Amino acid sequence: MPTLAELREKLKAARDAATAARAKAVADTATDADRTAYKDALTAAEKALDMVKDAERQEALDAGTTRSASAPAGTEARERSAGNDGQFAYAQPAGNMSVLDEATLMAAASAKSRAFLQAGIAKSPVEILGDEGYERFVKQLKDRAAANAARRREKTNSTLTSQDGGILLPTPNANTIVELLRGENTFLAAGPRRVPLIGGQFNQPRGATSSTAGYVGEGMKKPVGSPTFNGISMRSKKIAGIVMVTMEALKWSLPDLQAYIRDDLRRTLAQNMDLACYFGAGSNYTPLGILNRPNVNSFDASATGASALFANPKSPTVAELDKVATRMILAITDANIPATNRFAWTMNYHLMRYLADARGANGQAIYPELNTENPTWKGFRVLVTTQFPSNGGATTDESTLALVDWSNVLYGDEEDITVRTSMEATIDPGTGTLVHLFQQNMMAVLMEAQHDIALNYDQAVSVLRHARWGSLSAS
């Protein structure tokens, strides 16, 4: 059975492999195989992390059961070292935590500290962390405090224990950065070209029209024309959310509280960002979605008469679907944008399932490539998302199909997600009644990110609006 140290080495190797795979997957030249390799590497790293966590839990259990019954209160549990050299090593929980884990741990410990204080018990957040089994994290805090004080040439024993004044510490306001959940955001998963927003801005000139040239006869005037230019401009747009947690959350363990905050708020931010990057109306505060750019190639599935794309928009034929898909592809390539593996379809589950379930006269699948782990259609990968609504339009059953050349999509960001926690703030939840966190025994976590999007060329996008096939409505 591998030791905990060996499992941690495996986790480190898996993390390094995932980091290397990510560099390939987000490159402009990335292939489907590169992106699949990245997903596989992440899965392997997650499995390695689970094994480390299980081993640490087992280690803590073993250490707890081997403590001497006569040991003084507060004595740490010990276990034989892995080298079996007669020495003892202290049993410790996981020592490597993200900045978000540290911030939420401190916030949760502060909440418990205040709850104890109201019950007449003086316990600092650091003491509570120690009681919860986070001795290693407590040591890291002390080491950091000592290092900071050494730099300031100040005394270091005034903020870490209650008897030294630790109970007087204000609630931590952690200001940390965490990464967005890429898998929950199809816009980012598609691999747009990421550029930094410097001072909240990105500006890049580009050619608008070309110069003029042509054949002329002897003595004739040569054509004259100069290229014109415009520019790509992005300005930082902020997306933010706040989660408030009551003291009832103290019944949960600290890791559960972290998971609640992370999973709920980060997922909400990722989903709202996904929707805005595709469909945002554009303003001083919100991005202009790539499907709403003025010069994208636009097709209307609800058109009637001579311009109708489908005889029955709710039940198009395979021939009609093939023709529309071809027109969407050619609209991009006819703009001198060559088709590459960076092209991708985006659609919701209703449209995708209709295509995947299409059958020929003999019952064979018309598009078998859609029924695979990495679906494709017409040779291009398919991104499926619930962020493409299926209940739009006057008939409340319309959706959108998009084909995008992601090598022409720019995503500018200042940072990923900034996280801050507080138990002192006053918050307006929009109900007309302010929430006073300290007075109402609550804690809040704020997450925010700043970014904007742009296209090198609007013609790199084809969008079919008002698509109704796959709808479950009876109309």
Buried (B, 14 or more C-beta within 10 A) or exposed (E): EEEBEEBBBBBBEBBEBBEEBBEBBBEEEBBBEBBBBBBEBBEBBEEBBEBBBEBBEEBBEEBEEEBEEEEEEEEEBBBEEEEEEEEEEEBBBBEEBBEBBBBBBBBBBBBBBBBBBEEEEEBBBBBBBBBBBBBBBBEBBBEEBEEEBEEEEEEBBBBBBBEBEBBEBEBBBBEBEBEBBBEBBBBBBBBBBEBEBEEBEBEEEEEEEEEEEEEEEEEEEEEEEEEEEEEBEBBBBEBBBBBBBEBEBBEBEBBEBBBBBBEBBBEBBBBBBBBBBBBBEBEEEBBBBBBBBEEBBBBBBBBEEEEBBBEEBBEBEEEBBBBBBEBBBEBBEEBEBEBEBBBBBBBBBBBBBBBBEBEEEEEEBBBEBBEEEEBBBBEBBBBBBEBBBBEBBEBEBBBBBBBBBBBBBBBBBBBBBBBBBBBEBEBEEEEEEEBEBBEEBBBBBBBBBBBBBBBBBBBBBBBBBBBBBBBEEEE
